[in-house]
Amino acid sequence: MSRFQSRPDGEYCQCPRCARRGYGQDSWHPVTTEYWPMNRGRLSLARCKACCGEVMAHKNGVVPAAEAA
């Protein structure tokens, strides 16, 4: 199964971390800088911005409010 899809509204890529966490169709994000981080002038499709934020928060010892409750 490919991580990329062409849809009428644009190109989509599946975030592997979202997929492993069981998000289903919500693991597919448009291939834009709104959803994917830039690395050296290119889109980095390793993990979406939401997952990057979660990973950095855990590395820095910050627990999101949803997990703290």
Number of C-alpha atoms within 10 A of each C-alpha: 3 6 11 15 14 10 9 5 7 10 14 17 21 23 24 17 15 18 14 10 9 11 12 11 10 11 18 21 18 18 19 14 13 11 19 23 18 14 9 6 7 10 14 15 18 14 19 24 18 13 17 14 13 14 14 11 13 11 10 9 9 12 12 12 7 6 6 7 5
